[in-house]
Amino acid sequence: MDKPLQISMEDAFTFAKNIQSQDDQYGYCHVLEHKLSAKELNKDIQNGKI
C-alpha cells in the first residue's frame, strides 16, 4: 500500500473543488470520497492485490 499523502486541508478542498468542477457526479465531498476510494479499491482488485 502506498504511504498516505500529507496535504493541508486547504489543498484537499482545492483538489475536491477541481474535481467537482470537471464532473458533476462528485457534487458533495462525501460522495467524492466514496467514489475515489472505490476507484482505488478497484485498481487493487484488478492488479490482484486484494
C-alpha positions as CSV (number, residue, x, y, z in Angstrom):
1,M,0.0,0.0,0.0
2,D,1.2,3.5,-0.8
3,K,2.1,5.8,2.1
4,P,-0.7,8.3,2.7
5,L,-0.1,11.8,1.4
6,Q,0.3,14.6,3.9
7,I,-1.6,17.6,2.5
8,S,-3.2,20.6,4.1
9,M,-7.0,21.0,4.4
10,E,-6.7,23.9,2.0
11,D,-5.1,21.7,-0.6
12,A,-7.6,19.0,0.0
13,F,-10.5,21.4,-0.6
14,T,-8.8,22.8,-3.7
15,F,-8.4,19.3,-5.0
16,A,-12.1,18.4,-4.4
17,K,-13.2,21.7,-5.9
18,N,-11.2,21.0,-9.1
19,I,-12.7,17.5,-9.5
20,Q,-16.2,18.8,-8.8
21,S,-15.8,21.5,-11.4
22,Q,-14.9,18.8,-14.0
23,D,-17.5,16.1,-13.1
24,D,-20.9,16.9,-11.7
25,Q,-21.3,13.3,-10.3
26,Y,-19.0,14.4,-7.5
27,G,-21.3,17.1,-6.1
28,Y,-20.5,16.6,-2.4
29,C,-17.2,15.9,-0.7
30,H,-18.7,12.7,1.0
31,V,-19.7,11.3,-2.4
32,L,-16.3,12.3,-3.8
33,E,-14.5,10.3,-1.1
34,H,-16.7,7.2,-1.7
35,K,-16.2,7.3,-5.5
36,L,-12.4,7.9,-5.2
37,S,-11.9,5.1,-2.7
38,A,-14.0,2.7,-4.9
39,K,-11.8,3.5,-7.9
40,E,-8.6,2.9,-5.8
41,L,-10.0,-0.4,-4.5
42,N,-10.9,-1.5,-8.0
43,K,-7.3,-0.9,-9.1
44,D,-6.1,-3.2,-6.4
45,I,-8.6,-5.9,-7.2
46,Q,-7.7,-5.7,-10.9
47,N,-4.0,-6.0,-10.0
48,G,-4.6,-9.0,-7.8
49,K,-3.5,-7.1,-4.6
50,I,-6.7,-8.0,-2.7
